[in-house]
């Protein structure tokens, strides 16, 4: 019998785990400094693998100038069997849904900032460019994430900093870098699954 499509089979719905909902409600409304914002993001990344709800990645959307928290998203690839459910995608998509916009830099909106516990992977870097955020804050850039965890971050554009600048997206690097690396080492020691597709095999 041929496949029968329904509105259920042709719809997607992703959500945050319950612990994250509770943790978001416990955070202050404003996190004024980059360090405060990154500390919250790294803690969410740690809690995500500790609770078995995804990989060691988190990303937060904030109003850039005031520090008002919009949302923090975590990686949900394995729970939803969806390779695109990375933390950045979750955070930006939830923020857009909450604000009722597809462009986080649209007219009449405050400038929004994305805070991530490492440089976005190849897929998420592209999503950052189209999201409308006006600034990107990262804990670090370099081989440490892949070397420690075994995750494949993909072929990010060699002039990725220039691509951000050309689109008017300010970049702040190395915010709480050591704390982010510490969380990756904790993930590695936990023996959680590294879910690269086909584990790098052809």
C-alpha positions as CSV (number, residue, x, y, z in Angstrom):
1,X,0.0,0.0,0.0
2,X,1.4,3.4,-0.9
3,X,2.5,5.8,1.8
4,X,-0.4,7.9,3.1
5,X,0.6,11.4,4.1
6,X,-1.2,13.2,6.9
7,X,-1.0,16.5,8.7
8,X,0.7,14.6,11.5
9,X,3.4,12.9,9.4
10,X,4.0,16.2,7.6
11,X,4.6,18.4,10.6
12,X,7.5,19.1,12.9
13,X,7.5,20.1,16.6
14,X,10.6,20.5,18.7
15,X,10.7,21.6,22.3
16,X,13.0,22.2,25.2
17,X,13.4,19.5,27.9
18,X,11.5,20.1,31.2
19,X,14.7,20.8,33.2
20,X,15.5,23.7,30.7
21,X,12.1,25.2,31.1
22,X,12.5,25.3,34.8
23,X,16.0,26.6,34.6
24,X,15.0,29.4,32.2
25,X,12.3,30.5,34.7
26,X,14.9,30.6,37.4
27,X,17.3,32.9,35.5
28,X,17.1,36.7,36.0
29,X,15.3,38.7,33.3
30,X,18.5,40.6,32.5
31,X,22.1,39.4,32.2
32,X,24.0,42.6,31.5
33,X,27.5,41.3,30.8
34,X,28.8,38.9,28.2
35,X,30.4,36.8,31.0
36,X,27.0,36.4,32.7
37,X,25.3,35.4,29.5
38,X,28.0,32.9,28.6
39,X,28.0,31.4,32.1
40,X,24.3,30.7,31.7
41,X,24.8,29.2,28.3
42,X,27.7,26.9,29.4
43,X,25.7,25.7,32.4
44,X,22.8,24.8,30.0
45,X,25.2,22.9,27.8
46,X,26.5,21.0,30.8
47,X,23.0,20.2,32.1
48,X,21.9,19.0,28.7
49,X,24.3,16.0,28.6
50,X,24.1,15.4,32.3
51,X,20.3,15.0,32.0
52,X,20.6,12.8,28.9
53,X,18.6,15.3,26.8
54,X,21.2,16.1,24.1
55,X,24.7,17.0,23.2
56,X,27.0,19.5,25.1
57,X,25.9,22.5,23.2
58,X,23.7,25.6,24.1
59,X,23.0,29.0,22.7
60,X,21.2,32.0,24.0
61,X,19.4,34.9,22.3
62,X,19.6,38.2,24.2
63,X,18.7,41.8,23.6
64,X,22.3,43.0,22.8
65,X,22.3,46.3,24.7
66,X,20.1,45.6,27.7
67,X,21.0,42.0,28.2
68,X,17.4,41.0,28.5
69,X,17.1,37.2,28.1
70,X,14.9,36.0,25.2
71,X,15.6,32.3,25.4
72,X,18.4,29.7,25.7
73,X,18.2,26.6,23.5
74,X,20.0,23.3,23.8
75,X,21.0,20.6,21.4
76,X,18.1,18.2,20.7
77,X,19.4,16.1,17.8
78,X,19.1,12.7,19.4
79,X,15.8,13.1,21.2
80,X,14.1,14.3,18.0
81,X,16.1,12.2,15.5
82,X,16.8,15.4,13.7
83,X,20.3,16.3,12.6
84,X,19.4,20.0,12.3
85,X,18.2,20.4,15.9
86,X,21.4,22.1,17.1
87,X,21.4,24.5,20.0
88,X,21.7,27.6,17.7
89,X,18.8,26.5,15.5
90,X,16.7,25.8,18.6
91,X,17.5,29.2,20.2
92,X,17.0,31.3,17.1
93,X,13.9,29.5,16.0
94,X,12.3,29.7,19.5
95,X,13.2,33.4,19.7
96,X,11.7,34.1,16.3
97,X,8.5,32.2,17.3
98,X,8.3,34.0,20.6
99,X,8.7,37.4,19.0
100,X,6.6,36.6,15.9
101,X,9.3,37.5,13.4
102,X,11.6,35.7,11.0
103,X,14.2,38.5,11.2
104,X,15.7,39.2,14.6
105,X,17.1,42.4,13.3
106,X,13.9,43.7,11.8
107,X,12.6,47.2,12.0
108,X,11.3,48.3,15.4
109,X,13.1,45.5,17.2
110,X,16.1,45.9,19.6
111,X,19.3,44.4,18.3
112,X,19.6,40.8,19.2
113,X,22.7,38.8,20.1
114,X,23.5,35.1,19.9
115,X,25.7,33.7,22.6
116,X,27.2,30.2,21.9
117,X,29.5,27.9,23.8
118,X,31.8,27.6,20.8
119,X,32.0,28.9,17.2
120,X,28.9,27.6,15.4
121,X,29.3,24.6,13.1
122,X,29.0,24.8,9.3
123,X,25.2,24.5,9.4
124,X,24.6,26.9,12.3
125,X,27.0,29.5,10.9
126,X,24.8,29.8,7.9
127,X,21.7,30.0,10.1
128,X,23.3,32.8,12.1
129,X,23.8,34.8,8.9
130,X,20.1,34.6,8.0
131,X,18.7,35.0,11.5
132,X,18.9,38.7,11.8
133,X,21.1,38.8,14.9
134,X,23.4,41.8,15.1
135,X,26.1,40.2,17.2
136,X,27.6,36.8,17.9
137,X,29.5,36.0,21.1
138,X,31.4,32.7,21.3
139,X,33.5,31.0,24.0
140,X,36.1,30.0,21.5
141,X,37.2,29.0,18.1
142,X,39.7,26.3,17.2
143,X,40.3,22.5,17.2
144,X,39.7,22.0,20.9
145,X,36.0,21.2,20.6
146,X,36.5,18.5,18.0
147,X,39.7,17.1,19.6
148,X,38.1,16.8,23.0
149,X,34.6,15.6,22.1
150,X,34.9,14.0,18.7
151,X,32.1,16.0,17.1
152,X,32.4,17.0,13.5
153,X,31.8,20.8,13.1
154,X,32.1,20.7,9.3
155,X,33.8,22.9,6.7
156,X,33.2,26.4,8.1
157,X,34.1,29.2,5.6
158,X,37.7,30.0,5.9
159,X,37.0,33.7,6.2
160,X,34.1,33.3,8.6
161,X,35.0,36.4,10.5
162,X,34.9,38.4,7.4
163,X,31.5,37.0,6.4
164,X,30.1,38.1,9.7
165,X,31.6,41.6,9.3
166,X,30.3,41.9,5.7
167,X,26.8,41.3,7.1
168,X,27.1,43.8,10.0
169,X,27.3,41.1,12.6
170,X,29.7,42.0,15.4
171,X,31.9,39.2,16.9
172,X,33.1,38.8,20.4
173,X,35.5,35.9,21.0
174,X,37.0,33.9,23.9
175,X,34.4,34.7,26.5
176,X,34.8,32.1,29.4
177,X,36.8,29.9,27.0
178,X,38.4,27.8,29.8
179,X,34.9,27.1,31.3
180,X,33.6,26.0,27.9
181,X,36.5,23.6,27.4
182,X,36.1,22.3,31.0
183,X,32.5,21.4,30.1
184,X,33.7,19.6,26.9
185,X,36.2,17.6,29.0
186,X,33.4,16.6,31.3
187,X,31.3,15.5,28.4
188,X,34.2,13.4,27.1
189,X,34.6,11.7,30.4
190,X,30.9,11.0,30.7
191,X,31.1,8.6,27.7
192,X,27.9,10.1,26.2
193,X,27.2,9.3,22.5
194,X,28.9,11.4,19.9
195,X,26.3,11.3,17.2
196,X,28.1,12.2,14.0
197,X,26.2,10.7,11.0
198,X,27.7,7.3,10.2
199,X,30.5,8.1,12.7
200,X,32.6,9.6,10.0
201,X,32.4,6.5,7.7
202,X,31.4,6.6,4.1
